[in-house]
Amino acid sequence: MQLADRVNRIQPSATLAVFNAKEKLLAQGIDVVDFGPGEPDFPTPDHIKRAAIRAIEENKTKYTPSGGVMPLRQAAVEWHSKYLGSSYAPKECVINSGGKHSLFNVIHALINSGGEVLILAPYWVSYPEMVKCADGNPVILDTDPEDGFVPRASQIEKAITPRTKILIVNSPANPSGTVIPEEEFAAILEVAKKRNIFVLSDECYSHFVYGKARPFSIASLPGAKSNVIISASLSKTFCMTGWRMGYTLAPQEISDAVLKLQSQSISNPTSIAQYAALEALRGSMESVEQMLTQFSRRRRRMIDGLREIPGVTCHEPEGSFYVFPNVSGASYGDGIPGADTLQVTKELLEREHLVVIPGDAFGAPGYLRISYATSMERIEEGLLRLGRFFRAGKPATSTAATRG
């Protein structure tokens, strides 16, 4: 069968084989410790769930405007203004089916064939594939692990060409947990204005910050609006991954283009989920604060545990709910180096029944993405298995290896 070129340009997720193998083990009743999830392990707060039930009971189950119901668009710009300092009008907001959908729409609205999008490595796995799907050219720009993977404006400016249209930034970042300092964001904005490109800011993890870091948006900087597009998501902040709710904030011309695309693709986001999102954005942030307290404890334990493993190095991430250790200096089996993280993840699953994601999927071979969006008990067991894997020359049996 002759498929469209756009399908042949993109690659399936590099993590697919790991997840398929995990499912096979679970089906056999084997206890798998899963450090892979990119979603909080907490349930959607009750007040948000009740709002969805009310929407059903009140028959709010019809088509809505393509860009979302106006109260939700208003709530989105008000929430972003209150917590992240921006100043958008509701007409500059489009409600999307998740942050991923927002990014996809923006890239397809702006990129022509051969257009370049700068992507900072380590990067979220879908960025390059979205650009390829739009017939664009993803240009990967490596950041320095010794600098905590913080992108620098001077480095970005050198990579810009006449074909560059967009720079994608993600802070806090998936997979590294890097938080871009406010002063560096200001320098990046100046480069964008000088070179007439857009900064597409993926703010999926905006409130997952620790220590001295604070939630911040490049859209809060003076004069940002003309060169900044915000892709936001309720998935992580409000534990609403399955609800598929996100939104785009952008200058009117871009918002209109995103709206046009959306009207000819999904028509509108799910009506019921929109009313749940409205409650999330207008309701209390107490559940977010409680979740962050738990994540902060887990983060500290995960970092300390990884640093106890010989050959493993781990910078201290300021955000998200991932750690991104370098295991290329560690060894396993009969002294096999850990640099081949695709093989490491395969053997970790087979030998220790532990799921992690290879750094190769994020443009960073030699690293592993480890999520601490799981219980402290599971973190302790996972660290035990990981440490045993890199210390022992042959598989060992955990006391929790199978379900009773």
N, C-alpha and C positions, 0 to 999 in steps of 0.2 A: 504494500500500500504506500502511495506517495503522500507523506505528511507535509504539512506546511513547514516552510523553512524556520519559522520562529520556534516551532516545537523541537526541531533538530538542533537549534542553537543553544538551548538551555539544557542543563543537567539535572537529574533527579537529586534529591538531597543525599549528601554523602553519609548521613546518619541512618539511612533507611535499612541497610543490612544489619546494623547493630540492633535496631528496634525490632526487626523481624526475628532475629535470634533470641532477643529477650522474651518475646511473646511465646516462642517455642519452649523456653525453659519454664515460664510461668504455667504453661499448659501441662507440664510434667509435675507440677506441684513443688518446684524448686523455689527456695527463698532468694529472690533477686533484690539486691540493694540498688536502687535507681538514683544515681546522681545526674541524670540526664534532663529532667523536666525543666522547661522554660516557662513555668507557671507557678504561682504561689500554691502551696498545699492547703491553704485555708479556704473554707466555703465562702460563697457570695454572702455578704451580710444580710441578715433577715429583712431589714427595712427595704432593701433593694428588691429582694424576692417578692415581698408583699406588694410592692408597687406593680410588678409584672402581673401578679394575680388580679389586682384591681383592674388593670388595663383589660384583661380578658373578660372579667365580669362586667365591665362597662362597655364591652363590644368595641374596644379600640383595636380592631383586628383588620382594618381595611388598608388600602393603599394610602400612603402619606405623600406629601411633596417629596420630590426626588432628593432634595438636599436635607431632608429631615424636618420634623415638625418645628415650627418657629420657637416655641418655648424651650426646646432642647438646644437649638442653635444659640438662643439668648443665654441659656444656662452655661453652655460651653465657653462662650467668650467671657462671661462674668467669672467663672471658676478660674480660667487661665489668667485673667487680669488680677484676681484676688491673690492667687498663690504663686504666679510666675511673672507678674508685672507687665503684661502686654496690653495693647489697646486696639482690639479689633471690633468691628461692627458685626451684628448677626449675619448680614448679607455677605460678609467675607469668611463665613464659616460654612463648611459642608460636612454633614454627618455621613460617615462611611461605615461599611461593615468591617470594622476593625482597623487598627493602625496599619496593618499590612496592605489592606485595600487602599488606604489613603496614599501610601508610598507608591503603589502601583499606578494609581490614577495620576498623580503628579508627574511621575516619570514619563508616562505615555502622553501627557498633555504638553510636555516641553521638549521631548527629545525626537529629533528627526534622524533619519538614517545616517549613521556615522558620527552622530553627536557624542561628545565625551562627557562622562560623569566620573568625577574623582571620588574614589572610595578608599577610606582609611583602613589599613590592615593593622590588627585583626578586625574583621568586619562580620556583621551578621550575614549568615549564609545566603539569604535571599537577595541582597542588594545587587550583586553582579548579574544574577539570572534575570531580575526584573529589567535591568538595562538592556541585556541581550534580547529579551522578549520584545522590547520597543525598538529593536534594530539599532541600538546605540552601542557605544564602545566603553565598557567599564575600564577605567584606568586606576590600577591599584597603587596606592602610596603607602609604603611601609612606615610605621612609627617605631620609635626606639624603645625597646623593653627596659633599657637602663634609665629611661626617662618616664617610666610608668605608662608607656604607650600614649603619652599625651601628644596630640598633633600640634605642630608649630606653624604659625602663619607664614613664616619665611619659607618653609619647606613647601607649603601648599602653593604659594605664589610661583615658585619655580616650576611647578608641575602644570600650571595653567597654559593652555594653548588657545589659538583662535577658535578651536572647535569645542572648547570646554563650555558647558552650559550650566552644570550643577555640581556642587560639592555636597556630599552627604555627610553629616555629622551625627553622632549618636552618643549623648552624654546624659547620664551614666551609660556606659557602653556594654553591649553584649558582643563578645564574651568576656572582655578583660576587666569590667568593673571600673574602668577609667572615668574620672570626672574631669572635664576640661575646666581649668581655672577661668574665672570671669575675665581677667585681663587678657588671656589668650583668645577667648571668644571675641573680645572687642577688637583685637588685632586681626582675627580672621574676618570679621565683618568689614573692616577697612579694606582688606585685600579684595573681598567680594565686590565692594562698591567701586573700587579702583579698576578692577578688571571686568566689571559688568557681568558677574555670574550670580546664580542663586545659591544660597545656603539652604539646603533641605534638612531641617533639624528633626531627627527622630527622637521624640521625647517620651517614649514608651515607659522608661524607668525613672522619670523625673523626680519622683518622691522617694526613691530607694537610695538614700544617701546616709552616710555614717560619719562619726567623728565631727570634724569641723566643717565638712561639706554641707551645703544647703541647696535646696531645690532652686534651679536657675534656668532661665530661658534666654537665648540670644535675642528673642523678640522684645525683651525688656530694655535693650540698649537703645539710646537715642538714634533716630534715623534708620532703624533696622528694617522697617516694614517693606520698603521698596525692593530689598534684596533677600528677604527671608521668607521661607515657607515652613510652617509648623505641621508636623504629622504627630497627632496625639492619639492616645489609646486609653480606654478604661480597663483593659484586660488585666493588667498587673496591679495597678493601684487599688482597684476595687474588687479584685478577685473575680473578674467577669470574663475570663478567657473564652468560654463557650458561648457567650452572648454575642460576640462579634460586634463590638461597638468602639468606634474611633471617630476622629474628626480631623479636618484640614482647616488651617487658618492661613490665609494668603491674600495678597492684593486682589482687588476685585476682578481684574481680567483673568487671573489664574483660577480663582474660585469659580468663575463662570465656566471656564474650560473644563475644570474637574466635574462640575455639575452636568455639563453637556455629555461628557463621557459616561457618567454614572446613570444618566437618564436613559441611555441606550444599552446599558449592560444589566445592572441589577434592578433598575427602576427606582427602588428606595430600600433603605435598610429595614429590617423587620420592625413592624410597628410596636409590638409588645416589648422588644428589647429597648426601643427608644424611650419608652416610659420608665423602664427600669433605670436606664442611664440618666434620665432627668432626675430621678430620686437620688441617685448616686452623687450627682454634681451639686445638688441643692441640699443634700443631707449632711450629717455629721462626718467628720474625718476621724472620729475616735477609733474605728476599726483599723484604719491605716496606721495610726500611731501604735496600736497594740501589736499589729503585725510586724512593724519595724523593730519593736523591742525584742521580739522573738528572733527576727533575722539577724539583729546585731549580735546576740549571744551565739547563734549558730555560725555566723561569719568568723567570729573570734576563735571558736573551737576548730573550725575547718582550717584556718590559716595556721594556727599553732600545730595542729596535727600533721599537716603536710610538711611543715618545716622540720619535723622530727624524722622524716624519712630520708635516708642517705641519698645524696645526689639530686634531690628534688629542691628546686628553688621556687619561691612564690612571692611576687610583689604584693603589697597590701592594697587591695582595691577599695576605693572610697564609695562605690555605688553598685547598683544592681543586686542580684542575689547569686552571683557566680564568683568563683575564684578561677584563676587561669595559670596553674603551675607549669613550669618548664621541667619536663622529665627527661630531657635529652642527656643529662648527666647521670641519670640513674641506670641501673641494669636489672635484668630479671632472668629467670631460667639459668642457663650456664654462662652468665656474664654477658648476655645479649644486651646491647645498649638500647635505651628507651627512645631513641630519636625517631624511630618509625612508629608514630603514634597510631596510625591505622592498624598496625599489627598489635600494638599494646592494647588498644581497646578491644580488639577481637579476643585476645588471650585473657584479658581481665574478665571478660564475660564468660568465657569457656571454663577458666580455672577457678575464678573466685566469685563468679556470679555477681559481678559488679558492673553497672552501666556508667560509663563516662563518654564524653564526645571528643573525637580527635580534633586537635587544633588545625589539621589540614583543611577541615571543612570551613574554617574561618580565615584561611590564608596565613596560618601560623604553624607550620610543621614543628614538631618537638614539644608542643604544648597540649594540655588537656583542658577542656572546659568541664568544670565540676559545679553542679548546682547544689546549693544548700537549702533549697525549697523542700525540705523534708524534716522529719522529727529529729531531735537530738539523739534519740536512741539509734535511729538509722544512720546518722552521721558517725556515731561511735563505731558501729559495726562496719560501716564502709571504710573508715580510716584503718581499722584493724585489717581488713582484707587487702586494702591498697598497700599498707606497709608490709604485710606478709609477702605480697606478690613481688615487691621490689627487693626484699631481703632474702627470699628463699630461692633455692635452685630448682625446686620442684613443687607441684601443687600441694597445698595443705588443706585439711578439712576443718571448716568452721563449725562450732557447736550449733550455729543457726543456719547451717547449709540447706536443710530441708524442713518443710513444715511437718509438724507432728500430727 
